[in-house]
Amino acid sequence: MSEIKAGRIVVLNGAPRSGKSSIVAALQAREDAVWVNFGVDMHNAAMLPPRLRPGIGLRPGGEMPGLEVLLPRLYAGLYESIAAHSRLGFDVVADLGHHDDYSQPLGILADCARRLHGLPALLVGVHCPLDTIMARRRVPVAGREGLYAADGEDGAIPAPVRRWQEAVHAHQAYDLELDTSLMSPEACAEAILARLAAGQAGPSAFERLERGI
């Protein structure tokens, strides 16, 4: 039996409503590859009992210490699944919101990086200005009513939204960064595929996180 070539891994990291799931959809719409999705919405919709939600989608601020103790293992299981699918030859995309702004630092992202050791993995920062994020939050999404914080008093941006924007990119390690207020989901997907095709000239973002550099 011939050796299976490891599938490509793309982890999209950004705040809620930054456009990650639309990029996932653009990749999955392509007919030249099969992209398996391991994102936060799939994780919470189908894997966790209600008492453990939002699971890995827990927002910055240290508001649920009782849930935080489970997060390292939940993320470890997710990334082990990502790695397993890659080793079986599947391309994997995961839209997540990594941060370390819990009641105490958990160091989850470095541990996740170790679980992808030796695999072709790309860490992509998905950016979007706060005014665009708030505009998207005002648009109702079927099945997600009340999930996203609306405007605060006098139209102010709610503190949880600001915390997401600050905490989710604090680690400062990416292979590629995209601004979804300037690029369509399809253009973002094309940029990701081009970056994958170009290969790595040096250590990848996950390799740097694994080594602590």
Stockholm file with secondary structure:
# STOCKHOLM 1.0

chainA/1-213         MSEIKAGRIVVLNGAPRSGKSSIVAALQAREDAVWVNFGVDMHNAAMLPPRLRPGIGLRPGGEMPGLEVLLPRLYAGLYESIAAHSRLGFDVVADLGHHDDYSQPLGILADCARRLHGLPALLVGVHCPLDTIMARRRVPVAGREGLYAADGEDGAIPAPVRRWQEAVHAHQAYDLELDTSLMSPEACAEAILARLAAGQAGPSAFERLERGI
#=GR chainA/1-213 SS CCCCCCCCEEEEECCTTSSHHHHHHHHHTCSSSCEEECCHHHIIIIISCGGGTTGGGCCSSSCCHHHHTTHHHHHHHHHHHHHHHHHTTCEEEEEECCCCCSSSCCCHHHHHHHHTTTSCEEEEEEECCHHHHHHHHTSCCTTCTTCSCCCCGGGCCCHHHHHHHHHTTTTCCCSEEEETTTSCHHHHHHHHHHHHHHCCSSCCHHHHHHHTC
#=GC SS_cons         CCCCCCCCEEEEECCTTSSHHHHHHHHHTCSSSCEEECCHHHIIIIISCGGGTTGGGCCSSSCCHHHHTTHHHHHHHHHHHHHHHHHTTCEEEEEECCCCCSSSCCCHHHHHHHHTTTSCEEEEEEECCHHHHHHHHTSCCTTCTTCSCCCCGGGCCCHHHHHHHHHTTTTCCCSEEEETTTSCHHHHHHHHHHHHHHCCSSCCHHHHHHHTC
//
